[in-house]
Amino acid sequence: MQLSLFGVAVFVIGLATLYTSYRGAVYAMAACCLFGATLALGLGGIGIMPAQLFLAFFAVRAFNLAGGKRIADAFSLDKPGFWLLCTCIWGVFGAILLPRLLRGSTLVFPVDHDMGGSVLLQPLGPVSGNLSQAFYCVGDVVVYACMYALLKYRGAYRALASAVLLLAALDVSAGIIDIGTHAVGLDVMSVIKTAQYADLSGEEMGGLVRITGTFPETSAFSTFTLPLFVFCLNLWLVGYRPKLSGAIALGAGALLLLSTSGTAYVGLGAYMFVQLFSRPGRVSSDAGPRKRRMWIIAGCAGLLGSLYVVLFLPVVANVLTDFVNTTVFGKADSSSGVERMSWNTQGVTNFFDTYGIGVGLGSIRTSSFLVVLLANLGIVGVVCYALFLGKSMFSSVAEHYPFTERAVCYAARHGMIATLIVASISAGVFELGSCFYLLAAAAGALPARSPRRVPAREVWVPQRVQE
């Protein structure tokens, strides 16, 4: 076991949150998600990041406040969490047994730390990825259940929104620091990138630095930043703390445009298509006009900017055209694109070779979350996880809930959609991160019917209590 300096810091913060309000635990849990490339604790072949290490304290705090019964309520038959639990049980079962039962039945690109950075085709069998992905899957379920339980407290939705806004602000700050330090020839962010990932910080494309922030590469930064941008954007649209959420959304959006990441550009384009058909007016009457103004201003600015560049700066137009071709359209023809496409092709082959059972969680690496679900979890896992997502993002929410709860629920659902979009583009494993499951808890915690009133003698506060 290897405990790093960052792990010590997490322990100290975790112990402090055990004696403070639950809000402190929520803030710390969200902030730890930023350090996705920082090793806090090493356990053999498994690297424990700050978010996973702090989860132990987060779970203890939630259990002390809510009790096991209310945490278990997240997995009731009528709740989205039931299907997440089913996915987890099937995933852990598959990670332990399927690579052994189906050993050698198909060729896979394994998730194996013993192979270092190389990804080579080899016969199916147990690998370190089975253990690590099963561990992360159980941790994500715990994150979801604990956050779901804490959301029953008065003001919990406001606390979660503030925590995610803090996380987004820290992420934007890290991106700005990355750009600034690169301009003066420094590499400050490498201090926190201690996990065993290939560090691609400091690279340039078209004269622009490839922004990585606290992550090892620009694709990971974009995958993490886009859902935060979407969450803040939708809070601004519905009018929840519009100055703060709007400013953070503007900063995150600018960094995504400057990131030189094809994942960011494709993800932004796909999500804005979703945003075009969204209905924020169901949360706030001011959201509809604000959304129309946003599209009009963005459309006019984009059109005028394009005309100016084409007419007066033709050299810049040629550079931008080459830049887009390199980052988006030419990505599939690059060596990296060809390699990732072969991972996806082999993943689909693994699904059919196992007759839809799957090869077991963590057995293979792909380049799309959709293929991850098919190849790792098979038909059973796909159905369970699809039901979890559907009940979380598309179930109706009663209008009697306070504005804050409905606003945060709405923004969280769009944050989930953005995460799934970018994960479908580039995710190699099943683990989507603790931040996704914090948002998922907020997205699915408001039932369509009025919750049962709790006797006044209990400390627990039902969701109907006005803030």
N, C-alpha and C positions, 0 to 999 in steps of 0.2 A: 504494500500500500504506500502510495506517495502523495502526501498532502502539500500542495503548493502554497505560496504566500496568499494567492487569491482565495484558496480554500480556507485559510485561517480567517481572512476577512469575512467570508460568508458565514463561518461559524460564529464569529462575534456578532454580526448583524442578526443572524438567526436567533441567537440567545436573547438579544435585545428585544426582538419582536415578540418573544413569548410573554413579555411583561408590559407590552404596550397595546394600544387599540388594534383591532383587526385591520384597520386601514394601513397601518405600518407594514403588516405582513403582505397585503395586496400590493402596495407600492414596491416593496423589495422583490416580490415574486416577478412583477413586471420588469423591473430594472435589470434583474439577473438575466432575462431573456436576451438582452443586448450582447452579452458576452458569449456568443456562440462559437468562438474560436479560442476560448480561454480554458485551460485545464485547471480545474479546482482539485480534483482527486483522481489518482490513477489506481485502478483495481485490476491488475493483470493486463488483459487485453482490452479492457473497457475504460474509456476516458469519461470521467464524470465532470460535466460542465457546471458552472455556478447555479444555473436554474435547476438542474437535477439535484445538486447537493442541498440547495435551500429548500427544496420540496419537502424534506423531512421536517423542517421547522414549520413550514406552511401547513402541513398536514396535522402536526401536533396542535398548532394554534386553532385550526378549524375544528378539530375534535374536542378540544377543551371548551370552545364556545358553543358549538352546535350539537355535539354529541354524535355518537355513531349512528343513531336512528335517523337523524335528519340528513347526515351524509349519505346513508344508504338510500334515502328517499330519491336521490338523483337517479337511481337505477330501477324505479318503479316501472311496471309494465307499460304505463301510459306515457312515460317520459322518454325523450331522445336518448338519455344515458343508458337505458336498458340495451339498446342496440349497439352502443359503443362498448358496453361490457361484453356483449356477445362476440363482437369483433375481437376484443382483447383475448377472451378465453380461447376462441378458435385460433387466433394468431399465436398465442403462447403454446397451445397444444401442437400446432403445426411446426413451430420452431424447434420443438423438442423431438417430435416423432417423425414427421414427414421426411426430412433429409436422411433419416436412417431406414425408414420403411421403403423409400423410393431410391435408395442409394444406387447411383450409376445408371438410372433409367433415362436420363437426359443430360445434355451438356449445359452448363450455366456459366455466367460471368459472376463469380461469387463476391460477396462482401466479406473479405477476409483480411484482418489486420496483419496476419503473418506474411501476406504477400507484398507488404509495403505499399507503394503507390501504383503498382502494376495491376492491371485487370486482364486476366487471361482466361480463356475458355477451358473448362475442366469438368469432369463428371460430377454430378450432384452428390453431395455428402455434407456432413456437419461442418460448419465453419464458425469462426468467432462472431460473425454477423448475426447468427441465430440468437446467441446469448445477448448481445448488445441491443439488438432491435426489440427483443422480448422485454428487456429491462426498460427501455425507453417507452415502449407501448404501455406497460403497467404504470409507469410514472405519469404518462399523459392522462390516463384514466383517473389517477389520484388527483391530479391538478384539476381536472374537470369536476369531479365530485366535490372537492373542497370548495372551489369557487362557487359552485352551484348552491352549496349549503350556506356560504357566507352572504350570498345575494338575498337571503331572506331577511337580513338585517336592514333597519331603516338607514337610508343613505348609502347603501352598499353600491348601488349603480353609479352614484356620483363618485364614490371612491374609485371604482374600477375605471370610469371614464378619465378621472384625473391621473390615475396610474398609467393608462395607455398614452395619454397626452404627454406625460413626463417621459415615458419611453421613447415616443416619437421625437420629442425635443432633444433628448440625449443622442438619438440616432442621427438627427440632422446635424447636431454639433460635432459628432464624430466625423461625419462626411466633410464638413467644412474644415475641420482640423486636418483631415487627410489631404485635402486640396492645398491648404495653406502650407503645411510642412513639406509637401512635395515641391512646392514652388521655391522654397528656400533650401532644398536639398537635404532635408531631414526625414527620418522615418520613425516618428514618435509612436505610432500605433502598433509597431511590431512588439512593443513591450507586453501588450495584453494578448498577443496571438501566440499562445504557448502550446496549443493543442497540436497533435501530430497531423496537420494538414499542410498541403503544399501552399506556401505563401506566395501569392502572385501580386503583392502590393507593389506600387510604383511603376507599373507598366503604363505605356501611353498608346493612344490610337488617334491618328489624325491631329496630333499636337495637343490632345487633351489627356489628362491623367485618368486612368481607369479607377474610379472611386471604389474603394473597398471598405472604408470605415473601420469597424471592429471585426470585419470578416476577412477570410483569406483571399477571396476573389470577388470581382465586381458582380458576378452572377448571384452569389450568395447575398451580397449587400442589397441588390435589387429585389431579390425574392423576399427579403425581410422587410424592406422599406415600403414596397408597394401596398401591402395590406394596411400599414400604419397611415400612409397617405390617404387611402380610401376611407379609413375609419374617421380621420380628422375632416376630410372633405364632406362626408355625410353629416357629421356633427354640425359643420358650418351651414350646410344646406338647410337643416331643420331648425337652425337658430339656437343651438346649444353652445353657450360661451363662444359666440361667433368670432370675436376678435382674436382670441387665443387659438381656437381650432383652425380658423382661416389662415393665420400667420404660419402655423406649423405645417398645414397642408401645402401652402405656397412654397415653403422651404423644402419640404420633402419632394414635391413635384419637380422643382428646379433641379434638385440633385439627381432625380431619376432621369431627367432629360440630358444632364451633363455626364451621366455615368458611363456612357459608351457601351452599355450592356444591351445586347439584343433581347435578352429576357425582359428587361425593363420596357423596351419599346413595344414589343409584341404584347406584353402583359398590359401596358397602359392602353394600347389600342383596343384590345379585347374587352377590358373592363369599361372603357368609355362607351363602348357599344352597349354594354349592359346598363350603364348609367342612363343612356338615352331613353330606355324603356322603364326606368325605375319610377316609383310613385311616392316621393317624400312628402307630398301634400297630405297623405293619410296620417302623418305624424304632426305636421304643423301647417297651418294655412298659409304661412309666409314662404314655405319651401318651394311651392310651384313657381311663383314669380322670380324668386332668387335663382332657381335652376335655369329658367329661361334667360335671365340676364347673364348668367355664367356662360351659357352656350353662345349667346349673341356676341359677348365681349371676346370670348376665346376664338370664335369663328372670324370675326372682323380683324382681330390682332393677327391671327395666323395668315389670313388672306393678304392684308396690307404688308406684313413682313415678307411673305413670299414674293409679292410683286416687286417690292423694293430691292430684294436680293437679286431677282432675275433681271430687272431692268438696269440697276446701277452697280451691282457687284457680281458680274457673271463668273468671276474667278471663284468667289465664295460659293456660288451655286454649284459649280463643278465639284468643289471640295466636299460640300454637303452631300451631293449625289453619290460620290464615291464612298463617303462615310456610311451612308445608309445601306448601300450595296454590300459593304464589308460586314457591318454589324448585324444586318437582318437577312437580306436576300442571299448573300454569299455564305452565310453561316452553315447551311446544309452541305455545301460543297467543300468546306474546310475539313482538315484531317480530324478535328475535334467533332464536327458535325457527323462525319461518316462513322466515326467510332461510336458515338452516342446512338445513331440510328441502328447500328448493328446490335447494340444492347437491347433496344426496344424490339427489334425483329426476333432476337433470341428469346426475349421474355414471352412474346406471344407464342413462339414455338414451344416453350416450356409449359405454357398453359394447356396446349393441345396434347403434348406428350404425356401429361399427367391426367388427361381426361377431365379437365376442369377442377381437379382437386387443389392444384397449386403445389409449389415445391417447398413451402414452409417460410414463415416470416424471417427475413434476413438472409435467405439463401442466395439471392441474386441481386445484382445491381442493374438498374435500367436508367432511362433518361426521361421518364414521364410517370407521374403519379398514377395515371390510369393503368399503365402497364404494370406498375408495382402492385396494384390491387389484384389484377388478374393473375399475374404469375406467382406472387407470394401467397395470396389468400384464397385464390380460386373462386368458384361461384358462391360458396357459402359466405366468405368474407366480403365479397362485392355486394351481395344483397344486404347483409347486416350493416355495412358501413353506409350504403346508399340510404337505407332507412334512417340511420342516425342523422345524416346530412339533411335529408328531406324534412324530417320532423323538427330539426333545429332551425332551418332557414325558411321554411314555407308554411309552418303552422300559423294560424291566425292568432292575433293578440287582441284581447278585449280593450275597448277604448276607455274603461274606467281607470286604468293605471295612470299614475302621475306622468307628466311630460318627460321628466328626466329618464324614467325607466323605459318609456317607449322610444325615446331618442337614442339611448345607448343600445337598446336591443336592435333597433333598425341599423345603426352604424356597425354594430358587431356582425350582423348578418352580411352586410356588404364587405366587411373585412374578411369574413370567411370565403366569400365568393372570390375575392381578389387572391387570397392564398391558394385556392384550388386552381385558379387560372394559371398562376406562375408555376405551381407545382406540376400541373399537367404539361408544362413546357420543359421543365428541367429537373424535377425532383428525381433522385436516384434511389431513395429508400422510403419506407412507410412513414417515418417519424416527421411530423410537420412542425414540431416545436411547441413549447409550453404556451406561447402567446396565442397560438391558434385555438387551444382548448380553453384558455381564459375567455376569449371572444365567444367560443361555442357555448360556454356556460351561460353567458349573458344573452345569447341569441335564442336559447331554448328554455329559459327559466320562467318565462311569463306564460302561464296557461291561458287558454282561451276563455275559461270560465273563472268566476270569482273564487279566490282561494278561501278555505275554511278559516273562520275567525278563531284566534287563539285566546284563551282566557287571560284576563288582565294580569293575573298573578304571575304569569310566565314572563321571563325576560325576552323571549323570542318575539319579534315584531313581524307580523304578516305583511305581504306585499301591498295590501290595500291601504296601509297607513300612509297618509300624505306626508311628504317631506316638509 
